Structures are given as structure tokens and as C-alpha cells.
């Protein structure tokens, strides 16, 4: 499972390093509160799923799903990863990502 550490932005900017999206459930893992910069060059919209491993008692919106979906259109998309216990995996504290398609999809993680 690739764990991707955020790249720090500076006042002069930074040349982002993009990673290839990986197939599989929760394979790509990022810190909560980070920002994903998703490049979708596939020509079709994709969906980025943030895995929700924690089920909170009485929260039906969480109990009824296994992930929160975020649409990523073609081009470049910015997605803030929630800093919420529902998305943090209890084993390592990271947020797992899944992708509806990984063809021509890369992403960077920034803080």
C-alpha cells in the first residue's frame, strides 16, 4: 500500500510530484487534512472514493455507506481530504482512496 506524504507548499510555490493512481480498495493512502490535486487526462469524469472504515453508532449517513465519493472531472481537480475520524483508518490513521478508473489518472498530495 503506497502511503503518500504531503508535499509542503512554500511562498514561491513548489513543483508537484504526481503519483499514478493505484487499483484496489484503499490502496493509495494519504494523511487526513491533506489536499489531493488530481489530474484526469482520461477524457471522462472519474470518481475518487474516500474510504470510511469507522462506523459511528446512530449516524445512518455513515452506517449506510463504505465510502464518500468525490467527482473528478477531466483536467485538474482539487480535493480536500477530511480530517475526520470517520475517514481515518484505526490501524494507521490514514485515509484510503479508491478510484473508479485509474487510466490516465495521476495525483499529488499537498499540505
Secondary structure, DSSP 8 states (H G I E B T S, - for coil): --EE--B---TT------EE---STT-EEEETT-EEEEEE-SSS-EEEEEE-----TT-HHHHT-SEEEEEE-SEEEEEE----TTTS-TTTSEEEEEES--TTEEEEEE-
